[in-house]
């Protein structure tokens, strides 16, 4: 498994207000999407999320989003290492993802950019 990078996950009350700050901070432009009532903006290494509290409650439990080359390969390795894959791999607007609970109790999202 090759880790390509990680994103810091930040739940915000108002995505439209938060995005300009992070765009100026990083010098980048937000890439926006929406899924399950949660609005998301990826800006540099930041992943901003806004939406219903019930949805955000779960998202806050995820320590980080880790970009990998291949989610299927990651799934196999995580399972071999004793992690519990809770969801996925599933298609997302940007590729595929899965949620995995590591043996130490940490919860991570793994994503790739394949279709």
Buried (B, 14 or more C-beta within 10 A) or exposed (E): BEEEEBBEBBBBEEBEEBBEEBBEEEEBEBEBEEEEEBBBBBBBEBBBBBBEEEBBEEBEEBBBBBBBEBBBEBBEBBEEEEBEBEEBBEEBEBBBBBBBBBEEEEBBBBBBEEE
